[in-house]
Structure formats: structure tokens, C-alpha cells
Amino acid sequence: MLVVLGDTHSTGGLQLTDTVADAVDSASLVVHAGDFTAGETLQSFERRARKLVAVAGNSDSRLVTEQLPTTATFRFGGRQFVVTHGHRHDRTSLSLLARQEGADMVIVGHTHRAEIDHVGGAVVVNGGSHADPRGGEPTFAMIEQTGANLQVDIQTTRGSTRERELL
């Protein structure tokens, strides 16, 4: 299972509910779409996650931005992913980024609002914010392989499914 987090905006703690902590602990991969804010928060995620892919966001400290790229790629479930914070992208440029990286899926943050969207030929997943939601419930995303497909779930931090899509 892959867990998508972003926009933690913390000065040290992970700010995980039991539901999110359980998901992070059982995930084979945690992807963080930026805005840890403090280096201590990034280090806490690095210690907690079995494997972490992370990018810097627009609110990250210099310590974080010096350690993380603005864009990263990885494979999961037989698909190519690209992750970026999203503050420098609109729908068109996300589609171009996906094409440039040969990605089927794009993971973004920045808006603090969860969604699953289709842009060009790519699926864009924003897990929202588990710690600093704006205008809605705190959320995160889980992506699991189910046969030849990937199932994307937007979850509330209390554990209920808000949105699900099979890709």
C-alpha cells in the first residue's frame, strides 16, 4: 500500500491520528507532497516510514528545501508516478509534467484539499492535508494494487472513505 500525505505544516510533530499512523506504519511506501515546514518534521517522517518519497513545498524551511527535490518520480503497482508540491503548476503544466516524466499518475499537495482528477492522460491525486485542512475535513490518500488496477481512496483521518476510484 502507498500512503499519500502533504501539507503537514508542523514544527516537529507528525500530527498523525491513530488511523493515519496505522496507515503509515503498514505502508510499503509513503509519499509526502511537501510543506513539512520544519526539518524536524521531515526527519520524523523519515524515521517513521518504511520508505519515503518526498518533495519540498513552498512553505518549507531552508533545511528542508536543501534536502529535497521539487519533483520526484517512482514506480508503484506497475505504474509510473511523479510527485510535486503543485504551487508552480496549473492543470496544463501538470499534464505536461506527467508527459515529460512518462507518468500515469501525478501526486500533488499545496491546496490542502483532497481530490482525484483526470488531466490530459494522467490521474492527479491530492491527498489533502491530514494536519492542516483548509475548508474541509483532514484527509489523506491510500493507493493499493487490486489485480491489474490501482484503487485510490481519499480517507478522512478518522478512517472513513470520502472518495474512491479504480484505475
Buried (B, 14 or more C-beta within 10 A) or exposed (E): BBBBBBBBBBEEEBBBBEBBBEBBEEBEBBBBBBBBBBBBBBBBBBEBBEEBBBBBBBBBBEBBBEBBEBBBBBEBBEBBBBBBBBBEBEEEBBBBBBEEBEBBBBBBBBBBBBBBBEBBEBBBBBBBBBBBBEEEBBBBBBBBBEEEBBBBBBBBBEEEEBEEBEB
